């Protein structure tokens, strides 16, 4: 009987190869969409744009896509990030998920 070893979690952009090393499913550099959901409120999109710009100096706010929820209470925002590394994406996800206005980041 062999002992079961705990699995190492992987993020959506990574996977574990046979040697249990993390490998990226994303080729860098690339344009990477990040979807963010939050309240339909003043300055929400501007705040997201500032967060994106702080981690991606080439972020272009004109590429932002928005979709209002059916009830009109929430806003879905897609940010097109110029991803240069997994570390950069991790930092962006951390900054977005820690913001009090942000409900979900995909």
N, C-alpha and C positions, 0 to 999 in steps of 0.2 A: 504494500500500500504506500503510495507516495503522498507527501504532504502537499496540500494545496497552497499555492502562493497567491497573495493578494494581487489583483490586477491594478496596474497603474492607470489612472484616468487619462483619457486623451480628449483634446478639444476637437470641435468640428473640423478644424483646419489641419489636424494631425492624426496620425495613426501609429500604432506600434508595429514595427517590423518583427521578423522572426527572432532577432536578438534582443527584443524589448527596447530598442532605441526608438525614439520618436522621430518620425520622418514627416515632412510637410507635404500636404496634398496641393499646396499652392506654389506656383513658380513665381519667384520674385525677380525683378519688380513686376507688378501687375496692378491693374485697376480692380479694386475689391469693393463690392457693395456691402454696406452695413445698414441693416434696417433697425430703426429705433421707434418705439411707441411711447407716447406720453400725452399729457393733456393738451387740448386745443387751447393754448394760452398765449398771451402776448410774450414775445421774446423767446419762446421755446425753440423755434427753428434757428434764430440768431445764436442762441446759446450753444446748440449742437454744432453750428458752423464754427464758432470760436473754438470749441473743443477739438473738432477735426483739424482746423488750421494750426492749432498748437502742436499737433503730432505729425501733420503732413503740410510742409510749407508750400506745396504745389496744389493744395486743395482748392477746387473751383466751386464756389457756392452756386454758380449758375447750373450745375449738374444735379442739384438737390431735387428729388422727386417727393411729392407729398400726396397723401391720400387720407381723407377724412373718414372717420368711422361712420357707420350707418346712422347712429344716433347723434352724431355731431359733437360728441364730448371729447373724443380722442383724435390724435393725428398720428399717422404712420409716416415716417420720414426715411428716405433712402439716401445715404451719404456715399458718394463714390470716392473711395480712398485710394491714393497712390501708394500701395503697400510695397515696402522695401524689405521687410523682415517680419518674422513671426513675433519678435520682441516688440516691434512697433505696433502690430495689431493687438497684442496683449495689453499694451499700455493704453491704446484707444478704448478697448473694451472696458478696461478697469475705470478709466475716466468717465465713460458714459454710464456704466452701471452704478457708479457711486454718486451720480448727480441726483438730487432729490426729485427733479421733475420727470426723470426717465423711469418708465414702468417696465419695459422689455427691450432687450438688445438681441438681435439675431444676426 
